[in-house]
């Protein structure tokens, strides 16, 4: 794992998670378990694997469970050690040893652009990565590394794109793109937030990974609230595409959307069946279950 010391990661985690009520009434949606780890731990692990060990999590109200999760718990660790349960001890300690994790409150929930803007005091005048907790990227299919490489090669903002069906494009920001010499890299010339199928410039949807140059902060400072009365990151990216330039890395790997209830369940099943400790039991059960439907 190479260390990218100049890069910090920002994980916005201030959303209310209303789609998962009542489960999220007292627990942040980012702490909902995906098999046996909270969703946000997968995201932090992804940043660390890409060489980023400085992570800022933007919190909202009632999100103390997140900071508690990444803290050490000496009494639990001591009990596991006394019992000789070293496997569980390692799993517990891993979450508190991942990296240098910081926390900042968003205050009012004014949208993703506002959450990113709140990170300015921590990030400073350097390029940084933004990872959304609703999108889990399979650790076997690296994405962030490729985005950081593209940023280092060009010095420009990089977004993650994924081809979706025309029937789904209205759920995403869609990118107008121009090809480059690399089939996995495109130049982003424009962005349209949640377009109708017939109005979409392409089927390339922006997913929740960004490598942003620090100029985005000045743009966000003067970005007026847009859709839903929120400050939209997409609006700032549109301006960057028109001025400095924005590249897109096309992701063709495994992605799990945990922001939707049905997709959240699918994510758990998909990740569990691939695990050595669970797949042997789950795969035949799933086949029998599906056959009985």
Beta strands, then each sheet from edge to edge (+ up, - down):
strand 1: 8-13
strand 2: 33-34
strand 3: 37-38
strand 4: 54-59
strand 5: 100-105
strand 6: 128-131
strand 7: 135-137
strand 8: 157-163
strand 9: 173-179
strand 10: 185-193
strand 11: 204-212
strand 12: 246-250
strand 13: 255-257
sheet 1: 5+ 4+ 1+ 6+ 11- 8+ 12+ 10- 9+
sheet 2: 2+ 3-
sheet 3: 7+ 13-
end
